[in-house]
Amino acid sequence: MKLPSVTLPLLAYRSGLRVGEPALAGLLAWRAHHGKEDPLRLPERRGLPGRARPVGPLAWMHGASVGEVLSLIGLVEGMIARGFSVLVTTGTRSAAELIGARLPSGAVHQYVPLDAPRWVARFLDHWQPNLAIVAESEIWPNTILELDAREIPLILVNGRMSERSFKGWERCPRTAKALLSRIAICLTQTQEDGARYAKLGAPRVSVAGNLKFDSQVPPVDRQQLAYLDGMVADRPVWVAASTHEGEDSIVAYAHAVLKAQFPRLLTILAPRHPSRGTEAAEAAAAYGLRSARRSSGGRPHPSVDVYVADTIGEMGLFYRLAPLAFLGGSLVPHGGQNPIEPVRLDTAILHGAHTANFDVVYRALDRAGAALPVRDGVELAVLVGELLGDPARLAGMVQAGPRALEPFEGAVGRTLAVLEPFVAQMKLQRLDRGDLARPLMRT
């Protein structure tokens, strides 16, 4: 099949990023200075490898941030079981710090290069992946074009596309088709996502479901859980998880309102980005609340109202500690955060109206009675008070969660089934050449 030509906007994009490499290098240096990049691994963001390529077939899997890359763990394990080494890349420092401890033997981590043509080419020429797998909505033009030039199959897994993104791509249909037609297959979370990719020109689309339903339960440090549980003792406790700018003050307001009903209430406030820990503490102080920051060694002593959980990779700990969670990114127009993790850790859910990122899941949880919507801080305070004051009702919500998620499970198996023909084809190619002990090199 003849692929659509590269459009003028794509050519301009490629040229602009090629010329703009010095500016991108300066941006990376600035981000490293401000703690947003790992200075010791900054060359990886320019496509310079941090280690040697593993011998044998290699699958490259990319997830931009924490949620995306954790959803890929089941696929990583599946490809290793099929004889592949796996290169996992991420784009954020928090994801890199978290994934390093969770990758199985046979997988290595690198930072993904920025989408500058020469940096991407340098990355691909070193790693020479036999298959590229990207998660959710990682559509980077130069990466797609460089993979296509090397005839490396690209597969989109756990694909999603919001209505807003779809409308944006609709404004440049030829460019969208030029890119999406170079993706071997798009495996989407829902029928709606699949329809949007198909309308924009993706030639092969299939609905496989959401990989996050099959992802591992977040790890919990049992020693820390016992320690914190002992400190909290019989205090009523809830967690505001993955809050975004504008939500910390709403949570603090809710706590201030609830103090009359629950004088010993503990609110665990976990900002989506730990770097916002200072802002979260300031939001609590604005309502006369005393806070302690976990990143600074603070503890939830009896005098602490708000415990700011500004650390990475510990949400499992806080979900286990609290029976009730408000999930952030939903009272501000961000699209909501993943509700699957708290459900699997026996936590009932409250959320705002902005849940487009996980709309199908939230609707299922709402219908099952495992989650409840709130419109503002007033409703948040009311429901937190009602649920903490009614343990039987709260327990019913917790029990309803896993049942609501059952119909969505199995995405990892469906995705691996689609990957099987690619795996078989590569094995046949290497058998024909008699090079099963060597990496498949581009000719």
N, C-alpha and C positions, 0 to 999 in steps of 0.2 A: 504494500500500500504506500503510495506516494504521500509523504507528510506535507502539511502546509508550510509554505516558505516562512522564514523568519521575517517578522514585520519591521517596519521602520521604527516604531517605539522600542522594540527589543534591541535593534541595532544601536539606537541612541543610548539605551540603558547599558548595554555592554561597553560602548565607547566611553560613556561617562564614568563608569566604575573603573575602567582600565586607566583612564587619565587621573581619576580621583584616588588612586591607591595611596599616595603620600598623605592625603587628608584622612583616609581611613586609618592609616597607621597612627596618625596623630590622635584620632578619636580613641583608638584602642589604648594608647599610652595614657590619655586622660582618664579613661574608665579604670585602668589599672591603678592609677594614683588615687582614685576615689573608692577603691575596694570593689569595683564592679567586675573586674577581670582578675584572673590569677596572674600576677606579674611573672612568675617562674615559668608559666606555660603560654605566655603571650604569643610566641612564634607559631603555635598550633593554629591560632586564629588567622594566620597568614598562609596556612597550608603547609608549614614546615613540620615534618613528622617528629613526634616525641619518642618513637621507638621503631623497631624493625617490623616489617610485615610478617605475619605468621605464614608458615609454609602450608600449602594446600588451598582448597577453595575457601573463599572469604565472602561473607555476607556483611554489608554495611547497613546498619540500622541507625536512624536518626530520630531523636525526640527533642524538641526545643527546650522544654523546661521539665520540672519535676514530674508533674502528672503524666505528660506524654511519654517520658522515658521509662517510668515505672510500668506503664501499660504494655511496654514491649518485652518485659522480662520473660513472659511465657513463650513468646516467639523466639527470643534468644536461646532459651533452653531447647526449644523444638528444633532449631537449626543446628545447634551443637550436636543433638542426638542424631541428626542426619549427616554428620560428618563435616560440617562447616566450622571454621573459626568465625567469630563475630566481632566486628568493630562497631562499638556503640559510640555515637557522638551526641553531644549536647551543646546548647548555646549559652547556658547560664551557669554561673559559678555555683549556685545553690544546688542545681541538678547534678553537677559534677561531683560535689562533695558528698551528696547522698548516694549516688549510684555506685561510687567506687567500692563501697562495702557490700553491695548487693549483687554484683555481677558474678555469675558462676565461672568456674574454671573453663577456659576455652574462649572467653570474651575479654576484650581490652577496651579501654576508654580513651578517647581523644576529644578535644574541643573541635567543633565544626569550623571550617574557615568561613570568613565573611564571603559574600557572593561576588567577589571580584574575579574576573575571568582567569587571570594568571594564578591567583591563589587557589582557586578551585582546581585548575589543571594540575598544579603542583601536588595538591592533595591526592587527586585521582591517579596521577602517574606513579606516586609512591605506593599507595595502598592497592591499586588495581583490583577493586572488588569485582566479584563475578555477578553480584546481584545487589541492588540498592533498594532499601525499604525505608520510607519516610512516614512519619505518623501525623495524622490529623489534617493540618492545612499548611504544611511546609512546602509552598510552591515558590522556589527560588529560581528565577529564569536562567542565570548562567550555569547553575548546577545542573538543571535539566538539560540544557543544550550541550554541556560538556559530557554528560553521561551518554546522551544520544550519539554524539560524535564518536564515542568509544564503543558503541553498541552494547552498553551495559544496561540490562533491563531495569527499569525503575517501577516500583510498585508502591502505591499509596495505600496505607492501612489505617484503619480506624478513622477514615476520612469524614470530615464534617465541613459544612459550609453554611454560614449564617445567611439569612435573607439579605442582610446589609452587605456582606462580601459578594454575594451573588449579583446584586444590583451594581456594585462597583465593577465587577468583571464584565457585566453586560454592556457597559459603556465602551469597552474595547474588545468586541467579540473576536476579531481576527487574531489578536494577540493571545487571548484566552485559548482559542482553538490551537494556535501554533504551539503552545506549551502543553496543554492537556493531551493533545494527540500523541505526544511523545512519552506518555506514561503508559506502560504495558497494561496495567489494570488498576482501577480505583475500587478499593474495598471500603464501603462506607458504613457509617453507624446506623443510618435510618434510610427509609425509602425517600424521604424529602431531600436528604443530602445527596443521594444517588441521582435523583431527578435533576438537581441543580448542576452536578458535574456533567451529566449527559447533555443537558441543554447547552452547556458551554463548549462541548466538543470532545469530551473524553470518549474514546471509541469503545472501551470495555468497562462496564460498571457493574458491580455486584454488591448486594447488601450482606455484610458478614456480622454486623452487630458491633457493640462497643467492647473493646478489649479490656476496659477498666473493670467490667463485671467479673472478669476472670483473674484480675491481678491479685497479687499476694496481699494478705492482710498486713497493714503497716506494722513494723516491728515494735515491740514494747520492751523496754529495759525493766525487767521484773524487779530488780533491786531498787531502781528509782521509783517505780510504781509503789512498792511497799513503803518506801521512805516518805513519799509525798502523801500517800493515803493515810499514813500515821499522823502527818502534820495537819492534814485537813480534818481528820477524825470525823465528827458528826456534823460538821458545818454543811449547810446546803451549798451546792456548787454547780455552776454551769460554765460552758466554754463558748466564747465567740471566736470562731475559727476562720482564718484566712480573711480577715477584714481588710478593706481597702480604704483609701483616703476618704474621709467624710463619715465613715461608719464607726470609728472609734468613739467619737463624741456621742453617737446614738447609743452605743453600748454603755458608756459611762452614765448617760442620762437614765437609762433603764435601771442600772444598779442604784443610782441615787434615789429613784422613786421607790425601789423595792426595799430599801434599808428600813423603812418603817415596819414592813411586814416581816422581814428577815434581817434582823440587826447583825447577825453573824455571817451573812451571805459572802461567798467568795466567787468572784468572776475571774475566769481565766481568759485573758485577752491575747489572742495569737494573731498578730498582723501577717498578712499574706507575704510581705517582704520583711524579714527580720530587721533590715536597716531602718525600718520605721518604728523601732522600739521606743525611741525618745518621744516621737509624736503620740504614741499610744499612752505613755506615762503622763504626758502633758494634758491629754484629753481627760484622763482620770482626775488629775489635780484641779482642772477647771471646775469640777463638780465637788471639790472638797474631799476627794477620795484619796486614800493612801495606797500607793502602789509599790511593787517590788519587781525588778527586772531579772529574769532568769539568766540572761546573758552576762549580767554583772555579778552573778552569784547570789542574787536575792532569793528568798524563800517565802512561801505563803504562811508567814507567822499569823497568829490570831488577830493581830492589829492591822493586817494587810487586807484591803478591800479588793484590789485588782492586782492579779498576778500576771504580769506581762511576759508572755511566752515567746520571746524574740530569739528563738533558736531554730536550727534546721534539723529536719528529720525526726521530730519528736511528737508529731500530732497524734500518733497512735497512743502514746503515753497519756495525753490529755483527754482523748476520747474515752479511754479506759477509766480515767479518774472522774469524769463528769457524765451523768446519765442523760444530759440535755445539751444540745449544741445549736447555736445560731450560726448558719453558714454565710460568710461574707460575700462580697461582690454581688449581692442581690438586692440591697437597699439603695445601691447606686448603680448606674447603667453599665455594669461590667459583664453581665451574663451569668453570674453565679459560679460557685465552686463545686467540685466533685462531691456528691452526697453518698457515694457508694462506700467510702472508707468508714464514715461514722456508723452507717447501718451495720456493717460487718463487725464493728467493735461495740455493738449493743448500746448505741446512742440514739435517742430520739432527735428529730430535726425541726428547727424553725428556719424560715427563709423569707426573703423579700420577693418582690414581683419580677425582678430581672434575673431570669433563670434560663435564658435562651441557649446557653452552652450545654445544658443538660436537661432541656425542656421535657423530653419524653420520660426521663427518669423521675424528675420532680412530680410530673403529673401522676405517674404510677404510685409514687410514695404518698402523695396527697390523697388519692383515691383509696388507698389501703389504710389510711389513718396513721401512717408512720411519720408523716411530716405535716406541718401546718404553716400556712402563709401569714405574714404580717405586713402591714403597710408602712409602719413608721415606729419610732421609739416608744410611743404610747402603747401601741398594740404589742410590741415586743415585751415591754414591762408587764403588761397584763397577762400574757400567755406564760411567760417565765414564772410569774407568781402562782398562776393557777396550777401549772404542772408540777412545780416543786412542792406545792402544798397538797398534791393528790398523787401519791406514789403509785396507786393502782392504775390510774389513767396513764401515767408516764410509762409504767411497765407494759401496758397494752400497746403503746406506740412502738416501744422497743421490739416487742415480739412480732409486730406486723411487718417490720422492715425486711427481714430476709425473705419472707414469703413473697413480697412485692417484687423482689429482684430476680426470683427464680426463672421467669420466662425470658430474661435477657441474657442468661449465661450461655457459654459455649462458643464465644467469638474466636477464641484462640484456636480451637479445633477446626472451625470453618476456615479461618485464615490460612492455617497450615495446609489444609486440603487444597486450597487454591495455589499455594506455593509448590506443591508436589511436582507438577509438570516442569517447572523451571529447574528444580533440583534434579529430576531425572534427566533432563536434556543436558545439563552440565556434566553429569556423570558419564553419559554416553559420549559426549565430545571428548572428554579426557581419556576414556577407555579407548576410543578410536586412535588417539595419538600416543597411547601407552605412557602417559605422564601422570599417573595417579599419585605419585609421590611429590609432584612439583606443583606450584601454583599455576593456575590457568593464566597464561600471559597473553596480552593483546598482540595481534599480528598486524 
